[in-house]
Amino acid sequence: MIKNAEAILKQITQGVYVISVNNGKQKNAFTAAWVMQVSFDPLLICFSINPEHHSYSLLKKGGVCCISVLKKKQATVAAHFGKSSRQDKMAGYSWLETSTQAPALEDSLAYFDCRVDHYSDAGDHKLVICSVIDAAILNKGEPMLYRDTGDMDSSSDLYE
Ligand SMILES: Cc1cc2nc3c(=O)[nH]c(=O)nc-3n(C[C@H](O)[C@H](O)[C@H](O)COP(=O)(O)O)c2cc1C
């Protein structure tokens, strides 16, 4: 294992996002940092998801998601959606309807409404490559940076 892997990997600049999913009957949302644009034409965004997440099963069934960009001061939002819960994690937050039915977080900087194009295996995660169906800026502000979240995702143990 690389020494200091966690600190070195945090030198890769990443934002923090809330990704909502909808399987047609049930919705959920989780916090993600491993998100990036991967194509101009067609416009594709990719994210990496642990297949053990509740959201993954809903995503596989529904094939849609919405990626909302968190602001700098939304650490409590990131922490809330970063915890797994079979109860309605989305309650108490305001959501905007989108064309895919995966809702956008109203109090976010921007959203990307997406349909899954394909999946790819990536070690203990799955890469989800998504076509962007719609996108919009919602609010002004600076984006949250993953490196500023410390060990909110409890990932430090995973580098040992
Ligand atoms: C700051 C932060 C970043 C995270 N990034 C990711 C990520 O990129 N991919 C992922 O699969 N999980 C990521 N997680 C973990 C999930 O958000 C977390 O396991 C969540 O409980 C999954 O929710 P679910 O089981 O309700 O779907 C992150 C958590 C935090 C707090």
The ligand as an SDF file (V2000), in Angstrom:
LIG
                    3D

 31 33  0  0  0  0  0  0  0  0999 V2000
  -17.9330   13.2660    1.5430 C   0  0  0  0  0  0  0  0  0  0  0  0
  -18.3890   11.8910    1.0980 C   0  0  0  0  0  0  0  0  0  0  0  0
  -18.0780   11.4120   -0.1550 C   0  0  0  0  0  0  0  0  0  0  0  0
  -18.5170   10.1400   -0.5710 C   0  0  0  0  0  0  0  0  0  0  0  0
  -18.2350    9.7100   -1.8420 N   0  0  0  0  0  0  0  0  0  0  0  0
  -18.7350    8.5230   -2.2800 C   0  0  0  0  0  0  0  0  0  0  0  0
  -18.5430    8.1280   -3.6280 C   0  0  0  0  0  0  0  0  0  0  0  0
  -17.9650    8.8360   -4.4600 O   0  0  0  0  0  0  0  0  0  0  0  0
  -19.0540    6.9180   -4.0000 N   0  0  0  0  0  0  0  0  0  0  0  0
  -19.7300    6.1080   -3.1370 C   0  0  0  0  0  0  0  0  0  0  0  0
  -20.1580    5.0170   -3.5380 O   0  0  0  0  0  0  0  0  0  0  0  0
  -19.9520    6.4800   -1.8540 N   0  0  0  0  0  0  0  0  0  0  0  0
  -19.4870    7.6740   -1.4160 C   0  0  0  0  0  0  0  0  0  0  0  0
  -19.7140    8.0830   -0.1270 N   0  0  0  0  0  0  0  0  0  0  0  0
  -20.3920    7.1640    0.8000 C   0  0  0  0  0  0  0  0  0  0  0  0
  -21.9050    7.1680    0.6640 C   0  0  0  0  0  0  0  0  0  0  0  0
  -22.4420    8.4670    0.5990 O   0  0  0  0  0  0  0  0  0  0  0  0
  -22.5170    6.4450    1.8830 C   0  0  0  0  0  0  0  0  0  0  0  0
  -21.9980    5.1490    1.9940 O   0  0  0  0  0  0  0  0  0  0  0  0
  -24.0230    6.3980    1.8970 C   0  0  0  0  0  0  0  0  0  0  0  0
  -24.4190    5.9440    3.1580 O   0  0  0  0  0  0  0  0  0  0  0  0
  -24.6720    5.5110    0.8470 C   0  0  0  0  0  0  0  0  0  0  0  0
  -26.0590    5.6910    0.9810 O   0  0  0  0  0  0  0  0  0  0  0  0
  -27.1530    4.5900    0.6400 P   0  0  0  0  0  0  0  0  0  0  0  0
  -26.7020    3.2640    1.2300 O   0  0  0  0  0  0  0  0  0  0  0  0
  -28.3970    5.1250    1.3000 O   0  0  0  0  0  0  0  0  0  0  0  0
  -27.2640    4.5420   -0.8490 O   0  0  0  0  0  0  0  0  0  0  0  0
  -19.2940    9.3390    0.3070 C   0  0  0  0  0  0  0  0  0  0  0  0
  -19.6250    9.8300    1.5900 C   0  0  0  0  0  0  0  0  0  0  0  0
  -19.1910   11.0960    1.9840 C   0  0  0  0  0  0  0  0  0  0  0  0
  -19.5790   11.6150    3.3520 C   0  0  0  0  0  0  0  0  0  0  0  0
  1  2  1  0
  2  3  1  0
  2 30  2  0
  3  4  2  0
  4  5  1  0
  4 28  1  0
  5  6  2  0
  6  7  1  0
  6 13  1  0
  7  8  2  0
  7  9  1  0
  9 10  1  0
 10 11  2  0
 10 12  1  0
 12 13  2  0
 13 14  1  0
 14 15  1  0
 14 28  1  0
 15 16  1  0
 16 17  1  0
 16 18  1  0
 18 19  1  0
 18 20  1  0
 20 21  1  0
 20 22  1  0
 22 23  1  0
 23 24  1  0
 24 25  2  0
 24 26  1  0
 24 27  1  0
 28 29  2  0
 29 30  1  0
 30 31  1  0
M  END
$$$$
